[in-house]
Amino acid sequence: MFPISGLFNDLAPLGLMGTAGSEVPLVAITTNTTTVGAIIDGHGSERVLLAFLDKTLTDGDYEFQLFHGDAANMSDEAQVADADINGDLPDWDLDTDDNQLETVELILRKRYFRIKIVSTGNTTGVDAIGGIALLKKLKMPNQTE
């Protein structure tokens, strides 16, 4: 049996959808709307890995957007600049993008962030779409491995 690695102990997976602190990574979207994700606190992290996934798309287009801000309620939110995203945010459509998994790295310039999924052309939608964030956990000054 292998010991649990330091990397495993240092990561905190958080669902990007639902309410803050929930473990809800996926939601159903069945209308033309902007679905707003959970506010994630990136305190103590410089970068975060975001993994986006979907199941079968029955119709519609789904564009992922990233927002960040320093206010806990995101009242000061602004869209994250392309230069602070390593990789391409998903822009999925019915014709080619069932059962996708894509990752990007977000360089944190502000403390809080969240995703928004803009869906258009929807009549029946998608039964599961969203993602997770993997952040490096904070260590207290006197904490050891």
C-alpha positions as CSV (number, residue, x, y, z in Angstrom):
1,M,0.0,0.0,0.0
2,F,1.3,3.4,-1.0
3,P,1.2,6.3,1.5
4,I,-1.1,9.2,0.6
5,S,1.0,11.8,-1.3
6,G,1.5,15.3,-0.2
7,L,-0.3,16.5,-3.4
8,F,-3.4,14.6,-2.4
9,N,-3.4,16.1,1.1
10,D,-2.9,19.6,-0.3
11,L,-5.8,19.8,-2.7
12,A,-9.3,20.9,-1.9
13,P,-11.9,20.0,-4.6
14,L,-14.9,22.3,-4.7
15,G,-18.1,22.0,-6.9
16,L,-18.5,25.1,-9.2
17,M,-22.3,25.0,-9.1
18,G,-24.8,25.3,-6.3
19,T,-24.1,27.3,-3.2
20,A,-20.7,28.3,-1.7
21,G,-19.2,25.4,0.2
22,S,-21.4,22.8,-1.5
23,E,-20.2,19.8,-3.3
24,V,-22.5,20.3,-6.3
25,P,-20.4,20.1,-9.4
26,L,-23.2,19.7,-12.0
27,V,-26.6,21.2,-12.8
28,A,-29.3,20.7,-15.4
29,I,-30.0,23.6,-17.8
30,T,-33.2,23.4,-19.9
31,T,-33.8,27.1,-20.9
32,N,-32.0,30.0,-22.5
33,T,-30.4,31.6,-19.4
34,T,-27.2,32.5,-17.6
35,T,-26.6,29.9,-14.9
36,V,-24.5,31.5,-12.1
37,G,-22.1,29.2,-10.2
38,A,-21.0,29.2,-6.6
39,I,-18.6,31.8,-5.3
40,I,-15.3,30.1,-4.6
41,D,-12.8,31.6,-2.1
42,G,-9.3,31.4,-3.5
43,H,-7.6,32.8,-0.4
44,G,-4.1,31.6,-0.2
45,S,-3.9,30.2,-3.7
46,E,-2.1,31.7,-6.7
47,R,-3.6,29.3,-9.3
48,V,-6.5,26.9,-9.5
49,L,-7.2,24.0,-11.8
50,L,-10.8,24.1,-13.2
51,A,-12.3,21.0,-14.8
52,F,-15.5,21.4,-16.8
53,L,-17.7,18.5,-17.9
54,D,-21.1,17.7,-19.4
55,K,-23.3,14.7,-20.3
56,T,-25.4,14.4,-23.4
57,L,-26.5,17.7,-24.9
58,T,-29.9,17.4,-26.4
59,D,-29.9,20.9,-27.9
60,G,-28.4,24.4,-27.3
61,D,-25.0,26.1,-27.0
62,Y,-23.2,26.5,-23.7
63,E,-20.5,29.2,-23.2
64,F,-18.5,29.2,-20.0
65,Q,-17.3,32.5,-18.5
66,L,-15.1,33.2,-15.5
67,F,-15.6,36.2,-13.2
68,H,-13.5,37.3,-10.2
69,G,-13.7,40.0,-7.5
70,D,-12.4,40.9,-4.0
71,A,-15.9,41.2,-2.4
72,A,-17.2,38.0,-0.8
73,N,-20.6,38.5,-2.5
74,M,-18.9,39.3,-5.9
75,S,-20.6,42.7,-6.0
76,D,-17.4,44.0,-7.7
77,E,-17.1,41.1,-10.1
78,A,-15.4,41.5,-13.5
79,Q,-14.8,39.0,-16.2
80,V,-11.4,37.3,-16.0
81,A,-8.9,38.5,-18.7
82,D,-7.9,35.9,-21.2
83,A,-4.2,36.4,-20.1
84,D,-5.2,35.0,-16.7
85,I,-6.6,31.8,-18.1
86,N,-4.2,29.1,-19.4
87,G,-6.3,27.1,-21.9
88,D,-9.6,27.8,-23.5
89,L,-12.9,27.9,-21.6
90,P,-15.5,25.5,-23.1
91,D,-18.0,26.7,-25.7
92,W,-20.0,23.6,-26.3
93,D,-22.8,22.9,-28.8
94,L,-25.2,20.1,-29.5
95,D,-23.5,18.9,-32.7
96,T,-20.1,18.0,-31.4
97,D,-19.7,18.3,-27.7
98,D,-21.4,15.4,-25.8
99,N,-19.6,13.9,-22.8
100,Q,-16.8,16.4,-22.7
101,L,-14.1,17.0,-20.1
102,E,-11.9,20.1,-20.4
103,T,-9.5,21.8,-18.0
104,V,-8.0,25.3,-17.7
105,E,-5.8,26.9,-15.2
106,L,-6.9,30.2,-13.6
107,I,-4.3,32.6,-12.3
108,L,-5.9,34.2,-9.3
109,R,-5.6,38.0,-9.3
110,K,-8.6,38.5,-7.0
111,R,-9.7,36.5,-3.9
112,Y,-13.1,35.2,-5.2
113,F,-14.2,33.6,-8.5
114,R,-17.1,31.9,-10.1
115,I,-18.3,30.6,-13.4
116,K,-21.3,31.5,-15.4
117,I,-22.7,29.3,-18.2
118,V,-24.6,31.2,-20.9
119,S,-27.0,28.8,-22.7
120,T,-28.8,29.7,-25.9
121,G,-30.9,27.7,-28.4
122,N,-32.3,25.6,-25.6
123,T,-35.6,23.7,-25.6
124,T,-34.7,20.5,-23.7
125,G,-31.1,21.3,-22.8
126,V,-28.5,19.2,-20.9
127,D,-29.1,17.1,-17.8
128,A,-25.7,17.6,-16.3
129,I,-23.1,20.4,-16.9
130,G,-20.7,22.2,-14.6
131,G,-17.3,21.4,-13.1
132,I,-14.9,21.4,-10.1
133,A,-12.1,23.6,-8.8
134,L,-9.0,22.1,-7.4
135,L,-7.3,24.6,-5.0
136,K,-4.2,24.1,-2.9
137,K,-5.3,24.0,0.8
138,L,-3.9,26.6,3.2
139,K,-1.5,25.5,5.9
140,M,-1.3,27.1,9.2
141,P,2.1,28.5,10.2
142,N,2.7,25.7,12.8
143,Q,1.2,22.9,10.6
144,T,3.3,20.1,9.2
145,E,2.6,17.4,6.7
